[in-house]
Amino acid sequence: MLARYYARWAALRKMLLEFLSYGKNNDDRCCGKKQISSPGAGFDTTYFQLQDEGNAPHLLELYLM
């Protein structure tokens, strides 16, 4: 069970870091702020981990009731 969770976490984290780093070089044709949506499901603290590493995007909190 833990191996599957870790594999899912590692895959999502890798894709997220690639997405956030895309466009940082002057050669890339990407501009503007990046936005990620956290559905929860064990990834609620991802923003704070990214913030500690200096990779966090702009924070916008949205609560749906």
Buried (B, 14 or more C-beta within 10 A) or exposed (E): EEEEEEEEEEEBBEEBEEEBEEBEEEEEEEEEEEEBEEEEEEBEEBBEEBEEEEEBBEEEEEEEE
